[in-house]
Amino acid sequence: MKQKEPKHIDKDFQKNFKKLYKLTKPRSPLCIEFMTEDLPDEWFIDIVKYRKKSGVVTEHFMILQKDLEDWINSYKKDGFKLLTED
């Protein structure tokens, strides 16, 4: 049986996705990005958790836009910080 190739943040989540938020935690190998490909409505938000160095996706799931702030606050309580990108 052929092993499934892991998803990669740069390869699988760049095209057609609008990035909304990026969170990181000091001394953690993980990064979390909130993004959507449900344009222009943005009803569905994808949450992608991946390794910073390799870009390999460790977790990916979808939430509703109305729950976005709750998810961000939950990750902030866990020690993640919101990054601002220029």
N, C-alpha and C positions, 0 to 999 in steps of 0.2 A: 504494500500500500504506500502510495506516494504521500510524503509529509507536506502539509499545507504551508506555504510560504507566509511568514508573518507580515502583517501590514506595516507600512512605513509612513511616517507623518509627511515627509516631503513628496513621496511618490503617490500616495493614495488620497491625500487630503488637501492638495493644493489647487487642483483644477476644479472650477465651479463652486468652490467654498468661499464664503465671506467670513473672515475671522472677526469675532466680536470681542472676546476677552482672552487673556493669557495669564495664568497663575503659576507661581513657582514657590517652592519652600526652601529656605536656607538649608544647605547640607543634604538635600534630598536629590536622588537621581531622577526624580519624576517631574514632569511639567504637565499642566492641564490646559487645554484650549477649548473654548466655547466657540462654535462656528455653525454656519447654516448654509445649506444649498437650496433652501426653500425660498427662493427669491421671487418676487419682491415681498411676499407676505411675512416671511420669517416666523411662521407658526411653530415650526419644529427646529429645535436646537440640538446639534450633535455635541456631545462631550467626549473629548478624546484625551486619554491619559497616556503619555509616552515617556520613554527614557530620553533624557536630555542629550547624552553623548551619541547614542546610536540612532535615535529617532524611531525605534521600534515601538509600535503601539501595544500597550499592555491591557488597555480597556477602552471600549467604545460603546456608547449607548446614546439614546435620543430622549429628550424631554420636551415638554411644551414650553412655549415662550413665557407663559404666565408664571411658571415655576422657576425661571432663570435666577431671579434675585435670591430666592431661598437656597438654591444650589450654591451660588457664589458665597453667600453668608456661611453656609455649612463648611465649605472648604476653608474659608477664612478662620473659622473657629478651630479648624484642624492645624492652623499654622501657615497656610498658604497666603502669599501676598500677591496682589493684583499688579501686573506689570503694565506700564504705559509705553506704547511703541510710538516712536516719532515718525 
